Amino acid sequence: MYIYNWLTKLKRSRLTEVILQISFSIASKLPVKQVIMFESFLGKQYSDNPRAIYEYLKEHRTPYKMYWSINKKDIKRFESFDIQCIPRLSIKWIIMMARSAYWVTNSRLPSWIPKPEHTTYVQTWHGTPLKRLAADMDEVQMPGTTTESYKRNFISEAKKWDYLISPNAYSTKIFKRAFEFEGKVIESGYPRNDYLVNFNNDDTILKIKSRLNIPKDKKIILYAPTWRDNQYHEQGKYKFNLHLNLNKMKQELGDNYLVILRLHYLVAERLDLKDYNGFVLDVSHYPDIRELYLVSDILVTDYSSVFFDYAILERPIIFYVYDIDEYKDTLRGFYFNIEEKAPGPLVKTTEDLIVEVNNINKHGYTASNMQKQFQQEFSYLEDGNSCDRVINEVFKDDF
């Protein structure tokens, strides 16, 4: 354990960053390669907007070679996909990143990386903002940083972006201000959501359920909460407590429903769910949440931006917000009043959550006027063609 801790500190040390930065700068002087490097959620997933862009380019036979940056610890998650991977922060990764024509990622890259002049950096981001971001945050409570340092590093990173993808006009306004972004915003809708529009059919849903070994006679509740800035083990690894009475849920809902649990990629917890076999299935490491949206009959979330995407499907959403007062007043704060604008009911207890699920089961579901207004404001660009709009802007000279 001592050696592991020592190696971890060494990898995060300023000296190591300087060495990597110098190596990167030297490699960037080598001839440019016709390469696109993709990364999703710090190399932990093959998913999200980068995946959608990658699959579009692959289908349309791009002249570029394409590689995925992967976190070494998560390499097994990529083995089932027909993609070429390079371990993140390896020597090969440094050389390839430094010589690439394009970077496509949905989260920040290490702050020490200098972007070469020949590289076009496409930042797809990964959500419509409810929680305050970057420069809009009053106080940062994450480990390993201060409010001033966090904002400075974020804004410095944003200056490297050539393109920033936005799902709607609402997000564009926030992104420009919160990231102090002065580059080109592509207001296109999110490429990842084309899948929800184009593959929302029984055949696709049955195939996904088969891969997950989900019984066809059960309705599916997807529980996808976010992380809490002030609850962590260490930098980059966050704690999470379900705050749900699973015993009561199983007793009341177990005959009709299966709960699939999707924790945020920053959450480090491995929850003990052995007592709930057949009722709760942990899918936190399933490659892409878009497929979990399709198989789910109900979404339960809190302040995660997943509900913006799920609303496209016009299915019920329940907000389990047991700590809403602390979250909105102390941790992050919101861009709008979720209690007034949420496209679904807000509940604070397991009992109330069960009541809402049973109401849906008994009476069925019809989108309310509030939910339709929500879609008109946030989902109006999600027509199944968002990826086309991004490709036509970024790669217009290659097709």
Protein Blocks (a to p, Z undefined) as FASTA:
>chain_A
ZZmmmmmmmmmpmklmmmmmmmmmmmmmpccdddddddeehhlacehjllmmmmmmmmno
pabdcdddddfklmmmmmmpccddddehiaklmmmmmmpmbdcdfbdcdfklccdfklcc
ddebjbdcfbdchjlpmbdcbehiafklmmmmmmmmmmmpmbdcdfbfklmmmmmmmnop
abdcddebjfklmmmmmmgcfklmmmmmmmnopafkbccddddddddfklcfbehiacdd
fkiafklmmmmmmmmpccdddddfkbmbdcdfklmgokaccfklgfblklmmmmpmbdcd
fkbcklmmmmmnopacddddfklmmmmmmmnopabdfklmogcdcdfbfklmmmmmmmmm
mnopaddfklmmmmmmmmmmmnopmmmmmmmmmmmmmZZ
